[in-house]
Amino acid sequence: MSSYVDKEWFYYLRGREILVYKLQGGVSTSRISQSGVFQSYDKELMYPDENISEGLRVEYTRVSEPFVTEALETTTAYAGGTGIAFVDGGGSSDTITDTASGFGDFSDGDKIRIKGSASNDGDYTLSGSASAGTLTFATGTFTAETASERITITQIPKEVSSPDSTSHVNLNKMLSLAVLDYCKAMIAERNGEMDKKEYFMKEFYSKLGDNESNKRSISVSFPSGPFAVK
C-alpha cells in the first residue's frame, strides 16, 4: 500500500459506509474515465488505484464511561476552600475534613474529583459516612495533608458496569434527547419508513446544534448617550 496515507488518503462517512479516496494530482496526470482519457493538472480526489489487502484500521475516541448511576444534572455536589485536610487513618478509614463544614451535599457512594491538593489529586469514591465536616474513604486512600492549599472537591458521574433500565447515558439532557432521536431514526430506517427517518435525523442534528449554542455566552453592550436615563 502507498506511503503517507495520513496525508494522501481521505475518507467520507455516508450513512453506514466509509468512502475512501486518494489524493491525485500533478502535471500530465491522466486516467481513464467513462468519457475517455481524463487529463488532470490540479490535485483532486479519486478512487484508489490499488488494493487494500490488509483492510482498514479505524481509530477514534470513545466514551470511557458510557453509562452512569444518575443524570449529569444531579451530580452537583461541590466543596472548596483552604480548610480542607486529608487524614491517614492508618489501619482505620481515611477521611477528608473541612473546617467550613461544606460537605453537606455529598453522600455515601458518591464519586468525587479532588484538585489543588499537594499529593492527593485524583478521583475517589466515598465508602463510608458523609457529614458536613467529614467524608470517609477506605483505608490507604490518602496521604496525610494538613489544611493549607486551596482545594476543590467536585462530584462526578459514577460508572455503571452492568447498565439496566435505571441507568443514565453519560450525556447531558439535550444530548440524551438527541441520541433518542437517532435511535428512532434507525428504527424507522429498519422498518422502511424513510420519511420518519428523515424527520428524526433533522431533530437529531437540531439538538446537536442547540447543545453547541448553549455553550456560547454572548453579551452585547452599547455606549450610553450623555442624556440617557440611568
NUVEX-762339 format. One record per residue: residue in three letters; x, y, z of N, C-alpha, C, O in turn. Coordinates in steps of 0.2 Angstrom, whole numbers, plus 5000, padded with zeros to 4 digits. Example, Ala and Ser with C-alpha at 12.3 -4.5 7.8 and 13.67 -1.06 7.14 Angstrom:
<pts>
ALA506649725039506249785039506649845039507149835042/SER506449895035506849955036506450005039506750065040/
</pts>
This chain:
<pts>
MET500449945000500050005000500450065000501050065002/SER500250124998500550184997500850205004500550195009/SER501350245004501650285010501250345011500850365006/TYR501350375016501050445018500250445017499950485015/VAL499950385020499250385019498950435024498350455022/ASP499250455029498950505033498950575030498550615032/LYS499250585024499250645020498950645014498750695011/GLU498950585011498750575004498050535003497750534998/TRP497850515009497150475009496650505013496850535018/PHE496050505011495550545014494850495014494850445010/TYR494450505019493850465019493250515021493250575023/TYR492650485019492050525020491550475022491450415019/LEU491150495027490650445030489950465027489750515027/ARG489650415023489050415020488550365023488550305021/GLY488150385028487750345032488150295035488550315040/ARG488150225034488550175037489150155033489450105034/GLU489250185027489850175023490350225024490250275026/ILE490950195023491550235023491850245016492050185013/LEU491850295013492150305006492850335007492950385010/VAL493250295004494050305004494250344997494050314992/TYR494650394998494850424992495650434993495950434998/LYS495950444987496650454987496750524983496450534978/LEU497250564986497450624983497850614976498350584977/GLN497650634971497950634964498050694961497650744961/GLY498650714959498750774956499450784953499850734952/GLY499650844950500250854947500150864939499650844937/VAL500650894936500550904929500650834925500950784927/SER500250834919500250774915500050704918500250654917/THR499550714923499250654926498650644922498150684921/SER498550574920497950554916497750494919498050454921/ARG497050484918496750424920496150414915495850464912/ILE495950354915495350334910494750344914494650314920/SER494250374911493550384914493050354909493250334903/GLN492450364911491850344906491850384900491650354894/SER492050444900492050484894492750484890492850524886/GLY493150444892493850444889494450454894494350444900/VAL494950474891495550494895495550564898495450604894/PHE495550564904495450624908496150654910496550614913/GLN496350714907496950744909496850794915496450834914/SER497350784920497250824926497850864927498450834927/TYR497850934929498350974930498350994938498851024940/ASP497850984941497751004948497650944952497450894950/LYS497750954959497650904963496850894964496450934964/GLU496650824965495950804965495950744969496450704970/LEU495350724971495250664975494950614970494550624966/MET495250544970495050494966494950434970495250424975/TYR494650384967494550314970495250284970495650294965/PRO495450254975496150224975496250174969495850134967/ASP496950174966497050134961497450074963497850044959/GLU497350054969497749994972497249964977496849984980/ASN497449894978497049854983497249874990497849884991/ILE496849874995496949875002496949805005496449785007/SER497449765004497449695005497349675013497049625014/GLU497649725017497549705024496949745028496949735034/GLY496549775024495949805027496149875030496749895029/LEU495649905033495749975036495749965043495349925046/ARG496150005046496150015054495850085055496150135054/VAL495250085059494950145060495050165068494850125072/GLU495350225069495550245076495050305077495050355073/TYR494750305083494350355085494250355093494450315096/THR494050415095493950415103493250385105492850375100/ARG493250375111492650335113492450365120492850395123/VAL491850355122491650375129491850325134491650265133/SER492350345138492650295143492150265148492150215150/GLU491650305150491150285154490450305151490150355153/PRO490150255147489550275143488950275147488450315146/PHE488950235153488350235157488450255164489050235167/VAL488050295168488250315174487550305179487050295176/THR487650315185487150295190486650355190486050335192/GLU486750415189486250465189486450515184486950525181/ALA485950555183485950605177486550665179486650675185/LEU486850685174487350735175487050795178487450835182/GLU486450815177486150875181486050865188486050915192/THR486150805191486050795198486750785201486750785208/THR487250785198487950775201488250845202488750865198/THR487950875207488150955208488550965214488651025216/ALA488650915218488950925225489650955224490050935219/TYR489851005228490451045227490651075234490251095238/ALA491351075235491551105241492251125239492651105235/GLY492451185242493151215241493351265246492951285250/GLY494051275246494251315251494951295254495251245251/THR495251335259495851325261495851285268496351275271/GLY495251265270495151225277495151155276494951125281/ILE495251125270495151055269495851015270496351035268/ALA495750965274496350925276496250855275495650835275/PHE496750815274496750745272497050705278497650725280/VAL496650655281496950625287497050545285496550515283/ASP497650525286497850455285497650415292497950425297/GLY497150375291496850335297497250275299497050245304/GLY497850265296498250205297497850145296497750135290/GLY497650105301497350045299496550055299496150015297/SER496350115301495650135300495550175294495950185290/SER494850195293494650235287495050295287495150335292/ASP495250325280495450385279494950435279494350415277/THR495050495280494550545280494750615277495350625277/ILE494250655275494450725272493950765277493450755278/THR494350815280493950865285493950935282494350955278/ASP493450965284493351035281493151085287492651075290/THR493551135289493351175294492751215293492451245298/ALA492651225287492051265285491351225284490851255283/SER491451155286490851115285490451115279489851125279/GLY490851115273490551125267490351055263490251065257/PHE490351005267490250935263489550915264489350855263/GLY489050955265488350935267488050905261487550865262/ASP488250925254487850895249488150825246487850795242/PHE488650805249488950735247488650685251488350695257/SER488650625249488350565252488750505251489150505246/ASP488650445254489050385254488950355247488350355244/GLY489550335244489450305237489650355231489750335226/ASP489650425233489750475228490550465225490950445229/LYS490550485219491250485216491450555216491050595213/ILE492050575218492250645218492950655214493350605213/ARG493050715213493750735209494050785214493750835215/ILE494650775216495050825220495550855216495950825212/LYS495550925216496050965213496351015218496051045222/GLY497051035217497351085221497751065227498051105230/SER497650995229498050975234498750965233498950965227/ALA499150955238499850945237500050875234500550865230/SER499650825237499850755235499250705234499350645234/ASN498650735234498050685234497550705228496950685228/ASP497750735223497350755217497150685214497550635213/GLY496550685212496350625208495550605209495250655212/ASP495350555207494650535208494550475213494950425213/TYR494050485217493950435223493250425224492850465221/THR493050375227492350355229492250355236492650315240/LEU491750385239491650385246491450315248490950285245/SER491750285253491550215255491250215263491250165266/GLY491050275265490850275272490350335273490150355268/SER490250355279489850405281490050475278490650485277/ALA489550515277489750585274489350635278488750625279/SER489750685281489350735285489650805283490050805278/ALA489350855286489550925284490250935284490550975281/GLY490650905289491350915291491750865289492350875289/THR491550805287491950745286491750695281491150685280/LEU492150675276492050625271492450565273493050575274/THR492250505272492550445274492750405268492350395264/PHE493350375268493550335262493950275265494050265271/ALA494050225261494450165263495150175265495450225263/THR495350135270496050145272496550145267496550105262/GLY497050185267497650185262497450225256497850225251/THR496950265257496750305251497150375250497350385245/PHE497250405256497650475255498250475259498450435263/THR498650525257499250545261499050595265498750645263/ALA499350595271499150645276499350715274499950725271/GLU498850765274499050835272498650885276498050875277/THR498950925279498650975283498251035279498451035273/ALA497851065282497451115278497951175277498151205281/SER497951195270498351255268498251275261498151335259/GLU498251225257498151235250497351245248496951235252/ARG497251285243496551295241496351235236496551225231/ILE495951195239495751135236494951135234494551165238/THR494851105229494151095226493951025226494350985224/ILE493351005228493150935228492450935224491950975226/THR492450905219491850905214491550835213491950795212/GLN490950825214490550765212490650755205490450795201/ILE490750695203490750675195490350615194490250575199/PRO490150595188489750545187490050475189490650465188/LYS489750425191489950365193489750315188489150305187/GLU490250275185490150225180489650165182489750145188/VAL489250145178488850085179489150025175489150035169/SER489449975178489749925174489249875171489349845165/SER488649865174488149825171487449875170487049865175/PRO487449915165486849955165486149925164486149865162/ASP485649955167484949925167484549985165484750035163/SER483849975166483350025164483450085169483150145167/THR483750085175483850145179484450185178484550235181/SER484950155173485550195172485450255167484950255164/HIS485950295167485850355163486450355158487050335160/VAL486350385152486850395147487350455150487050505152/ASN487950445149488450495152488450555147488950575144/LEU487850585146487750645142487250695146486950675150/ASN487350755144486850805147486150795144486050745139/LYS485650825146484950815144484850825137484550785134/MET485150875134485050895127485350835123485050815118/LEU485950815124486250765120485950695121485850655116/SER485650685127485250625128484650625123484450565121/LEU484350675123483750685118483950675111483550645107/ALA484550695109484750695103484950615101484750595096/VAL485250585106485350505105484650475104484650425100/LEU484150495108483450465107483250475100482950425097/ASP483250535097483050545090483450505085483150475081/TYR484050495087484450455082484250385082484150345077/CYS484150355088483850285089483150275085483050225082/LYS482750325086482150325082482250325075481850295071/ALA482750365072482850365065483150305062482950285057/MET483550265066483750205064483250145064483250105060/ILE482750155069482150105069481750115063481550075060/ALA481650185061481250205056481550175049481250155045/GLU482250185049482550155043482550085042482450055037/ARG482550045048482449975048481749955045481749905042/ASN481249995047480549975045480450005038479849995036/GLY480850035035480750065028480350125028480150145023/GLU480350165034479950225034480450285034480650315039/MET480650295027481150345026480950415028481350455030/ASP480250435027480050495029480150515037480350565039/LYS480050465041480150465048480850475050481050505054/LYS481250435046481950435047482250505046482650535050/GLU482050535040482250605039482050655044482450695046/TYR481450645047481150695052481650685058481850735061/PHE481750625060482150615067482850635066483150655071/MET483150625060483850645059483850725059484350745062/LYS483350755057483350835057483350855064483650895066/GLU482850815068482850835075483550815079483750855083/PHE483850765077484450745080484950805079485350825083/TYR485050825072485550875071485350945074485750985076/SER484750955075484451015078484651015085484851075088/LYS484650965089484850965096485550965097485750995101/LEU485950935092486650945092486851015092487251045095/GLY486551055087486651125086486451165092486851215094/ASP485851145095485651185101486151175107486251215111/ASN486451115108486951095113487551135112487851165117/GLU487751145106488351185105488251265106488651295109/SER487651285104487451355105487351375113487551425115/ASN487151325117487151335124487751345127487851375133/LYS488351325124489051335127489251405126489751425129/ARG488951445121489251505120488851565124488251565124/SER489251605127488951655131489051725127489651745127/ILE488651755124488751815121488451875124487851875126/SER488751925125488551985128488652045123489152055120/VAL488152095123488152145119488052215123487652215127/SER488552255122488452325126488452375121488752375116/PHE488152435123488052495119488252555123488052555129/PRO488652595120488852655124488152695126487752705121/SER488152725132487552765133487752835132488252865133/GLY487252875129487252945127487352985133487152965139/PRO487553045132487553095138486953115142486853135147/PHE486353105138485653115141485253055142484653055143/ALA485652995142485252935144485052935151485452955156/VAL484452905152484252895159484652835162484652775160/LYS484952845168485252795172484952785179485252745182/
</pts>
